[in-house]
Amino acid sequence: MSPEPPGGGAVTEISWRASWLTTAAATCAAAAVVAAVAAGRWELVVFAAPLLGVLCSLGRQRPVPAVTVHGWPAVQRCFESEQVTVGVDARADDGSVVTVRCAAVPGMELIAGEHGTVTVGADRWGRYPVRATVGVAGRGGLLVGTGTVDAAEVCVFPVAAPHPTPIPRTELLDRLGTHLTRHIGPGVEYADIRPYIPGDQLRAVNWPVSARRGALHVTERLTDRAADVVVLVDTHPQPPGPASVATERTARGAVQVVQSALRYGDRAGLVTLGGGATRWLGADIGQRQFYRILDTVLGGVGAFETAAGTLAPRPAVPVGAIIIGFSTMLDTEFALALIDLRKRGHPVVAVDVLEGCPVDGEHDALVERMWSLQRSFMYRDMATVGVDIVGWPATATLDQALAPAPDRRRGARR
């Protein structure tokens, strides 16, 4: 016996047509009437009278049933190449028997199971609906209806590379963390030795050095601080060709940065620009934040906020947060959003996921050369206003792409 589905569900729009019973009755009645007319014998119509009565009773039958399809859970989540189980059940409001058949959408694998369950999975990240086709009889079996509805949704999360991604070298927040800085404070890394000052903790006294020099000296250590990392994802429509293919790494790069930041105890947030609306999720810590960010990347139902405009909302970016953007850098609005964040005082690094020329197909070598020059000019102009752009070729990992980012700390040597 199948488990009891939760309340609610999707009401299916049913398309009704004549059943095989109605077709057979109409065919037999028509044959009897044609035979009576052809033979000139009206009494043959008696054979068609019961069948015509059945057809005339169609308008007096009870109303056609409404079918509600339940999927439990309504939203199922998994990672790439994983399989999850989704239950699908359909019921009519008048108790009629409803048949359910689930079909897989392109890119998703579906295996029918027992008790109204299906096992689904996908090799690529994205949102996949579990599409159910229902069949039900109505009006005493004279009509048969079919309808298709998305009973549930499976969110397949991208699998990020396990490599830790470095954050840009900049001034970090005065908050205890795991990133080693050059500031003096509580920590384990040696910095210097200085004479004792009243108020210093006794546990910081270096007794061997104090004995040699005949006065108290303390050991100074470098402090570890935390960071706020906000990832910007470009969701503007991309032209077909290499630019659309390059967006595959946009989601993977964003997930890898968030995963690395949360693993080191930093706060991570997300802002998606483009696609008609700006979605953002405030910076936070913990595993729950990781899955909330994954839901926001895929545009699923979650706790994210929405905002109008083409710039990152101020509540979405904490003071002193590090901005890492992923884009093909083909949309001017995304570049203006990066410049605006830099003007607010945030260190900004943009990762260019587009490799080579965006023009698809065969073209002159001069076109690719001119594109490379234009790209280098853009890198230089953006760096002039403080926005650093690094290329991410397909042959390199994300941590290798972020390594050449310049040092933006105050007083650092360029």
C-alpha positions, 0 to 999 in steps of 0.5 A: 500500500502506498504511503499517504501523501501530504495535503495540497497538490497540483490540480491537473487540467484534464483534456476530455474525449470520447471513450471506447465505449462511447465510440462503439455505441455511436458506431453500432447506432449509426450502423443500425440507422443506416441499415434501416434507411437503406432497407426501408424498414423503420423497425430496425431503428429499434436496435439503435434506440438503446444505444442512442439512449446511452449517448443521450444520457451523457448530459445527465451524468454526474460532472466530470471529476477533478484530479489532484496530483501529489508529489512527496516531497514536493521539492527533492534535492541531491547532487550530480550523479546521485539518485533520490526517490520521489512519490507521485499519487493522483486522486479524483474528487469523486473516487474514480480510479486514476492511472499515473505514468511518470516521464523523464525530461531531457537530461534526467534519468527516471526509474519507476518503482513500487507503490507509486514511487520513482527514482530520479537522477541527473548528471548535470546540475539544474532543476528538473520537474517530475512530469506525471501524466494521469488518466481518468474516466468520467460521466459513467465511462462515456468520457476519458480524460488525460492531463500532464502536470509537474508533480514534483521538482528535483534540484540537482546541485553542482559538485564543486572541486575540493580545492580550497580557493584563496581569498584576495589579499586585503585588509580583513575584519577585526574578527577572530578567524583562520586567515593569518594576517600581519597584525599583532594580536592573539595567534600562534605565528611568531611576529617579534619580541619586544620589552615588557609593558605593564598590562601585558599578560604573563603567559606572553613573557618569553622567559629564556630571552628575559633571562639573557637580557636581564629584563622582561620581554614578551613574544608578539604573535600574528593574529588570525582574522575572519572574512566576509565573502560575497559571490556575484553570479552573472545570470544575464542572457548569454549569446549562443556559442562559447559564452553559453557553454562557459556559464557551466563553470559559473555555478561551479565556481560560485559553489566552490568559493562558498564551500571553501569560505564556509569550511574556513569559518568565514561568512558567505553570501550570494548575489545573482544579477540579471535574469529579470530580478536580483536575488540575494542571500545575506552572509552567514555561516554553517552548513545550512547556509551552504544549501541555502546558497545552492538553492539560490543559485538554481533559482529554487524556492528558498529564503533569499530576498529579491530586489529591483535594479541592476546593482547589488543591494546594500543590505546584501553586502556587509561592510568590508566584505570581499567580492568575487564575481563570476561572469563572461564579462559581456554584459555592461550592467554586470561590469557597472555593478562591480565598479559600484561595489569597488566605489563602496570600498569593497575589494572586488575580483572578477573571474572571467569564465569566457575563454577565447572569442565568443564568435562561434564557428569559423572566422578570421584569425584577425577577429580573435586577435582583435578580441584578445586586444579588446579583452586586455584593454578591459582588464587594464581599465577595470584594474585602474578603477580597482576591479581586478579581473582574472581569467579562468581557462578550462585547463586550470583550477579555480585556485590557480586562476585566483592566485595572480590576484594583486595585493590590495592591502593598504601599504602593500607593494604592488 
